[in-house]
Amino acid sequence: MNLLLSPYITFKGNCAEAMRYYESALGGTLTLLTVAGSPAAEHLPHVDGNLIMHAHLELPGGNRLLASDWMEGCGAPYEGIKGISLALTYDNVDEATRRFNALADGGQITMPLQRTFWVEQFGMLVDRYSICWLVNGGAKNQS
């Protein structure tokens, strides 16, 4: 059995902007579907057609990041992004450092990249869209 676990983030009206940012910071190929461009558009006349119904960022290595905008009026009020971190693991320190710095642009580093007991480099940050990232890089430490 194969399993693919894909994080799905819900944004409050800035999904397209955020996902383009992640495409730039992480690489990959982004597909965006607006409410107006979706088959569900006629069933959502009260929803802004420019909102993102579904975003799919196909990342290197077969990973993916999925997202959408919160659809006001379609249920409970938006509660924000909370209680989750996304972890990235790179084979080498240079790639981890490059991606960490790209994600940190406009955000806040909560733990700078540094050597740990489990990997050569590890750091934490909250990006400009309030997503928490844990970035690992390099070889696993054997001690």
N, C-alpha and C positions, 0 to 999 in steps of 0.2 A: 504494500500500500504506500502510495506517495501522498505527502501532505505538504501543502503550501500555506503558511500562516502569513496573512497580509494585514499590517496595521491599517486602520481606516480612521481618518481624522475628519471631524466636522468643524468647519469654520463658520464665522458669523459674517458672511458677505465678502470675504477676501480670499476665497479658496483659489481662484485662478492666479492671483498674485503670489500667494504662498507656494503653490505647486510649481509655478515657473521659477521661483527662487530655489526650490529644492531640486528642480531639474538642472539648474545652473550649478548649485553647490555639490550635488551628488552624482551628476551625470545621468544618463538614461534617456528615455524617450517618453514624452508626455502626451496624453490624449485627454482632451476636455470635452465634455458634453454639457451644454447649457440646458436649462429648463425649456426654453423656447425651441431648442433643437431636438428635444427628446420626444418619444412617442407618448409620454405622459402629459405633455403640455396642455392639451385640451381639458385634462382633468384637474389642472392646477391654475385656473384663471386668476386667482388672487395672489399668485406668487410671481415675483419679478422674473421675467424670462431670461435675464442676463445672469442670474445665479447659476452656479454649477450644480448640476444634477449628479454628475459622476466625473471624477478625475482619476486617471490611472497613470502612474509613473512607473514604467518598466525600468528597473535598475539593473546594473551589471550583475551577473551571476544568477539571474533568474528571480531575483527578489523584486517585490513591488510595494509601492506605497499608494494607497487608495484614499480618496477624500471626496467631500461634497460641501456645499454651503448648507447651513441650517435653513430650513424652509419655515419661516414665520407663518403662523396660522395653521400649521399642519400638526399641531400637537402641543406638547409642553414647551415652556419658554426655554431659550438657549441658556445653558448653565456654564458655558465656557469649557476650556480644555484643562483637565486636572486629573491627577492621580495616575499618570502614566509617563514612562520614559521610553524612548526608542534607542536601542543599542546597536551600534555599528562596530564591526570588527574587520580590520584590514590586516593583510599579511605583512605589510611593512610600515615602519614608522613614518616615512615620508608621505605616503598616501594618507595615513591617518591624520597627520598634521595638516596637510592641505585641506582635507574635508572638514576637519575641526575648525580651522580658521575661516573657511567659507561659511559654515553654519553660524559661527560666532559673530559674523559681521552684522552689526545692528542689534545684537543680543547681549547677553551677559554670561561671561565665563564664571561658573561657580566652583570649578576645580581645574586649574591649568593642567595641561598635559604633563604627566610625570611618570617616572618609573613606579611600578607596583610589584607586588609579590606574584601576580598572575600573568602579567604581560609587560613588554618593554615600555609602553606608553599608555596612559589612560587619562582621560579628562572628561569633565562634565560641563554642560552649558545649557542655557535657556535661550532659544533663538528669538528673533524679532516677532514671531507669531505665538510665543508662549509655549512652544514645544520643548520638552526636556530631552536632551541627547546625551548618551553615554558613548564615548568613542574609545575604542581599543585599537592598538596598533603594535605590530611587531610580533616577535616570537613569544610563545608562552615561556614563562620562567620555570625552570626545573627545580628550583630550591624551595 
